[in-house]
């Protein structure tokens, strides 16, 4: 199609970036545009890592409803295009967990992803540290049926320190629930995050976690030297299901 954006094999086939340097080197394609972020209550994932399916909530996390705030932002502050990172925050002085959502309002409906990677930053102003604890992926089929799938990622160890940058990477193995969902016709639509504050001696104060520089991994079977026409960005239907396209390069 004349004027349609195309990507080469080297731009679109992203092997799992093991290191942060690898992550910075791979292409970042925007596979969807995120709706305004929002805090959500407790929920249970229907699929995924069994030990982490339950996302408990003991307080409310605040997420700025600002359309310039997006997980695609390449910086932990403000990107060159004026975008800002996805930011979650709460004002507490004791241990709490709280959940938020970052989901697509429109999508290219790419049929297959093989994983994702992103960065986060814990910005804290007292001895009570807030950090990203768990991550679930969101999926929807044509009928609008939604599935939340728990990943095995856990920030409670080395990613739980104050004023710290963190790198996250996750692969959808061929026998994973994420791979099975795509086999069943579900499309990726975003993330649900759980945040936690550590108990400490400090009083209540605002704590922030920034999530940014998202890169979705995909690896379609493409001959060298070919290019793929990207499907156009499409809004989700009123029923909540996705509209076509249904295949790589299908623009209709």
C-alpha positions as CSV (number, residue, x, y, z in Angstrom):
1,X,0.0,0.0,0.0
2,X,1.4,3.4,-1.0
3,X,2.7,5.4,1.9
4,X,2.3,2.6,4.5
5,X,5.1,2.1,7.0
6,X,7.3,-0.9,6.4
7,X,9.9,-2.6,8.6
8,X,12.9,-4.7,7.5
9,X,13.7,-8.1,9.1
10,X,16.5,-6.6,11.2
11,X,14.0,-4.0,12.5
12,X,11.2,-6.3,13.3
13,X,12.8,-9.6,14.4
14,X,13.9,-8.9,18.0
15,X,15.6,-11.7,19.8
16,X,15.4,-11.5,23.6
17,X,17.7,-8.7,24.7
18,X,19.6,-10.2,27.6
19,X,21.4,-7.1,28.7
20,X,20.4,-3.4,29.1
21,X,22.8,-2.5,26.2
22,X,21.0,-5.1,24.0
23,X,17.7,-3.6,25.0
24,X,18.8,-0.1,24.0
25,X,20.1,-1.3,20.6
26,X,16.9,-3.0,19.3
27,X,14.2,-1.1,17.4
28,X,11.2,0.2,19.3
29,X,8.1,-0.1,17.2
30,X,4.8,1.3,18.7
31,X,2.4,-1.6,18.3
32,X,-0.4,0.3,20.0
33,X,-1.3,3.6,21.7
34,X,-2.0,3.4,25.4
35,X,-5.2,4.7,27.0
36,X,-4.8,6.9,30.1
37,X,-3.3,4.8,33.0
38,X,-5.5,4.1,36.0
39,X,-5.3,2.5,39.4
40,X,-7.4,-0.6,39.8
41,X,-8.4,-2.9,42.7
42,X,-7.4,-6.4,43.5
43,X,-7.8,-9.0,40.8
44,X,-6.8,-12.6,40.0
45,X,-5.2,-13.7,36.7
46,X,-6.9,-16.5,34.9
47,X,-3.7,-17.8,33.3
48,X,0.0,-17.7,33.9
49,X,2.5,-18.3,36.7
50,X,0.4,-20.0,39.3
51,X,2.2,-18.6,42.4
52,X,1.6,-15.0,41.2
53,X,-1.9,-15.1,39.9
54,X,-3.4,-13.2,42.8
55,X,-2.8,-9.4,42.7
56,X,-3.8,-8.2,46.2
57,X,-4.5,-4.5,46.9
58,X,-4.5,-2.8,50.3
59,X,-4.5,0.8,49.1
60,X,-5.0,2.9,45.9
61,X,-2.2,3.9,43.6
62,X,-2.4,7.2,41.7
63,X,-1.7,7.2,38.0
64,X,-1.7,10.6,36.1
65,X,-4.4,10.7,33.5
66,X,-2.2,12.4,30.9
67,X,-2.0,11.2,27.3
68,X,1.6,12.2,27.1
69,X,2.4,9.7,29.8
70,X,3.3,6.3,28.2
71,X,5.3,3.2,28.7
72,X,6.7,3.9,25.2
73,X,8.6,7.0,26.5
74,X,12.3,6.3,26.1
75,X,13.4,8.3,29.1
76,X,12.7,8.2,32.9
77,X,12.0,11.9,32.8
78,X,10.8,13.5,29.6
79,X,11.5,12.2,26.1
80,X,12.6,14.3,23.1
81,X,9.0,14.2,21.8
82,X,7.6,15.6,25.1
83,X,6.3,12.3,26.3
84,X,6.7,11.3,29.9
85,X,7.1,7.9,31.4
86,X,4.2,5.9,32.9
87,X,4.1,7.0,36.6
88,X,2.4,5.3,39.6
89,X,2.6,6.8,43.1
90,X,1.1,6.6,46.5
91,X,1.5,8.4,49.8
92,X,2.0,5.9,52.6
93,X,4.3,5.2,55.5
94,X,3.7,1.4,56.0
95,X,3.7,-1.7,53.9
96,X,1.0,-1.7,51.1
97,X,0.3,-3.2,47.7
98,X,-1.7,-1.6,44.9
99,X,-2.3,-2.2,41.3
100,X,-2.6,-0.2,38.1
101,X,-3.3,-0.7,34.4
102,X,-1.7,0.3,31.1
103,X,-3.7,-1.0,28.2
104,X,-4.1,-0.1,24.5
105,X,-6.9,2.1,23.3
106,X,-5.8,1.4,19.7
107,X,-3.6,-1.3,18.3
108,X,-1.9,-2.6,15.2
109,X,-3.2,-6.1,16.2
110,X,0.1,-7.8,15.5
111,X,-0.6,-11.5,15.6
112,X,2.4,-12.7,17.5
113,X,4.8,-11.5,20.1
114,X,7.6,-13.5,21.7
115,X,8.2,-11.3,24.8
116,X,8.9,-7.8,26.1
117,X,11.4,-5.7,27.9
118,X,11.3,-2.3,29.6
119,X,13.0,-0.2,32.3
120,X,11.7,1.2,35.6
121,X,12.9,3.7,38.2
122,X,12.1,3.8,41.9
123,X,11.9,7.4,43.1
124,X,11.5,7.6,46.9
125,X,11.6,10.3,49.5
126,X,11.8,8.4,52.8
127,X,12.9,5.1,54.1
128,X,9.7,3.5,52.9
129,X,10.6,2.3,49.4
130,X,8.0,1.8,46.7
131,X,8.8,-0.6,43.8
132,X,7.3,-2.5,40.9
133,X,6.6,-6.0,42.3
134,X,4.7,-8.0,39.7
135,X,3.6,-7.8,36.1
136,X,0.7,-9.4,34.3
137,X,0.0,-9.2,30.5
138,X,-3.5,-8.4,29.2
139,X,-5.1,-10.2,26.2
140,X,-8.4,-9.9,24.3
141,X,-10.1,-11.9,21.5
142,X,-12.5,-10.8,18.8
143,X,-15.5,-11.4,21.1
144,X,-14.1,-9.0,23.7
145,X,-13.2,-11.8,26.2
146,X,-10.3,-10.5,28.3
147,X,-7.6,-12.7,29.9
148,X,-5.0,-11.5,32.4
149,X,-1.8,-13.7,32.4
150,X,0.6,-13.6,35.4
151,X,4.3,-13.5,34.5
152,X,7.0,-14.9,36.8
153,X,8.7,-11.5,37.1
154,X,9.1,-10.4,40.8
155,X,10.7,-7.2,41.9
156,X,10.9,-8.1,45.6
157,X,14.6,-9.0,45.5
158,X,17.2,-6.9,43.6
159,X,14.7,-4.4,42.1
160,X,13.2,-3.2,45.4
161,X,15.8,-0.6,46.4
162,X,15.2,3.2,46.7
163,X,16.3,5.5,43.9
164,X,17.2,2.7,41.6
165,X,17.0,2.0,37.9
166,X,15.9,-1.5,36.9
167,X,15.8,-3.6,33.7
168,X,13.1,-6.2,33.1
169,X,12.9,-8.7,30.3
170,X,10.5,-11.6,29.7
171,X,10.3,-14.2,27.0
172,X,7.2,-16.1,25.9
173,X,8.4,-19.7,25.7
174,X,6.8,-21.9,23.0
175,X,4.9,-23.8,25.7
176,X,4.0,-20.7,27.8
177,X,0.5,-19.5,28.6
178,X,1.3,-16.3,26.6
179,X,2.1,-18.4,23.5
180,X,-1.0,-20.6,24.0
181,X,-3.2,-17.5,24.3
182,X,-1.9,-16.3,20.9
183,X,-2.5,-19.7,19.4
184,X,-6.1,-19.4,20.7
185,X,-6.6,-16.1,18.8
186,X,-6.0,-13.6,21.7
187,X,-4.1,-10.4,21.0
188,X,-1.8,-8.6,23.4
189,X,-3.3,-5.4,24.8
190,X,-1.1,-4.2,27.6
191,X,-0.1,-4.7,31.2
192,X,-1.3,-4.7,34.8
193,X,1.3,-3.8,37.4
194,X,1.4,-4.5,41.1
195,X,3.4,-2.0,43.3
196,X,4.6,-2.5,46.9
197,X,5.9,-0.3,49.6
198,X,8.3,-1.7,52.1
199,X,7.7,-1.1,55.8
200,X,10.2,1.3,57.4
201,X,10.7,4.0,59.9
202,X,9.8,6.9,57.7
203,X,6.5,8.8,57.8
204,X,4.0,8.8,55.0
205,X,5.3,10.5,51.9
206,X,4.9,10.4,48.1
207,X,6.8,7.6,46.4
208,X,6.9,7.1,42.7
209,X,7.7,4.3,40.2
210,X,8.3,5.2,36.6
211,X,8.0,2.5,33.8
212,X,9.4,3.4,30.4
213,X,11.2,2.3,27.2
214,X,9.0,-0.6,26.5
215,X,10.0,-2.9,23.6
216,X,7.8,-5.7,22.4
217,X,9.7,-8.7,20.9
218,X,8.4,-10.4,17.7
219,X,10.1,-12.8,15.3
220,X,7.9,-13.6,12.3
221,X,9.3,-16.0,9.7
222,X,10.7,-13.5,7.1
223,X,13.2,-14.2,4.4
224,X,16.2,-11.9,4.4
225,X,15.8,-8.8,2.4
226,X,12.0,-8.6,2.7
227,X,10.0,-5.9,4.4
228,X,6.6,-6.1,6.2
229,X,3.8,-3.6,5.8
230,X,2.6,-2.6,9.2
231,X,-1.1,-2.9,9.9
232,X,-2.7,0.4,10.5
233,X,-3.6,1.4,14.1
234,X,-7.2,0.6,14.9
235,X,-9.5,1.4,17.8
236,X,-10.9,-1.4,19.8
237,X,-14.6,-2.1,19.0
238,X,-17.5,-1.1,21.3
239,X,-17.7,-4.8,22.5
240,X,-14.1,-4.6,23.6
241,X,-12.8,-7.0,21.0
242,X,-10.3,-6.3,18.3
243,X,-11.1,-5.6,14.7
244,X,-9.0,-6.9,11.8
245,X,-6.2,-7.0,10.6
246,X,-5.7,-10.8,11.1
247,X,-2.2,-11.5,9.7
248,X,1.2,-9.9,9.3
249,X,1.0,-7.0,6.9
250,X,-2.8,-7.2,6.6
251,X,-3.9,-3.6,6.4
252,X,-7.6,-4.0,5.9
